[in-house]
Amino acid sequence: MFDAIAQEIPLQRIYLYGRELWVKRLDLVHPQISGNKFYKLKYNFLAAQAEGYQQVLTFGGAYSNHITATAYTAQLFGWKSIGIIRGQELANCALNPTLNLAQHMGMQFEFVSRERYRQKNEAEFLQQLQQTYPHTYIIPEGGSNRLAIQGCQEILTADDLHQFDVICCAVGTGGTIAGLIEASLPHQKILGFSALKGDFLTQEVQQLTSKKNWQITDEFCCGGYAKTTPELLTFIRAFEKEHAIPLEQIYTGKMLFGLSSMIQRGEFNAGERILLIHTGGLQGRHIDLPDLNQTAE
Ligand SMILES: *Cc1c(COP(=O)(O)O)cnc(C)c1O
């Protein structure tokens, strides 16, 4: 199923402050199951299918790319999907575009308080959900589990492993970078740009891999998850105009903003060949950014 619907993934060369970089356009892997989510869901759905499930349940915030990707994949399989959404107050509001899209693809929502949502990995909460929604395959928040890491190892091809020294990606829950780290060769360095504030992600990724050739920085998180600064938005607009590669402000925009600062500070050696993973997520792009069609002349 997944291999049959995957589009070819271009490697696009760009220059940032005179530095050559290659962008791996995972955003083009599939029009709805965008970017890294395609790889994270692949083995989860295949395992669920092999075990005879026809219903999936997962967790996410109101702007979660994982929620829409799961809803779409479930629809492709002809399954039901349930989204446990953070924020009880949302139950009484009009749905935002992300949730609207997911609902359109048949996802049923349960809105829970932030406090309840925090228990999303606890056995007691999961057991209750299994009772409320019997015969349901549960995927954790952001889809990050062993099967997701297995899928994300497939992001890097043999050519990528031989051609690049530094591989950059945006980090949310850490599943994607864990897959890249597991696939990487010892001489390669995997550099993660966190979309969230704090160093807890480094500890979480340490639980997922025993390798040491990686690093995650939160220096460019712009204050925290889904927060933006005028500098970030200005950077994204200018980047999109110059390179014709769409970004969004939660993940890929921050990665490129950070990388651009690091290049300006001279943090990479001259000969190092750099690969950026464009993890997609463009369904969430509408917030605070102009319509791309209007900015592209
Ligand atoms: C979900 C997402 C990420 C984060 O992936 P993790 O595996 O949770 O670290 C990065 N970029 C985009 C565009 C995403 O949608």
The ligand as a Gaussian input file, in Angstrom:
#p B3LYP/6-31G(d) Opt

LIG

0 1
 C        5.430000      16.079000      13.112000
 C        6.436000      16.895000      12.399000
 C        7.782000      16.951000      12.816000
 C        8.256000      16.294000      14.073000
 O        8.498000      14.924000      13.940000
 P        8.840000      14.074000      15.232000
 O        9.035000      12.700000      14.727000
 O        7.632000      14.174000      16.132000
 O       10.032000      14.650000      15.884000
 C        8.674000      17.673000      12.053000
 N        8.268000      18.359000      10.955000
 C        6.993000      18.345000      10.548000
 C        6.623000      19.146000       9.364000
 C        6.035000      17.624000      11.246000
 O        4.756000      17.636000      10.836000

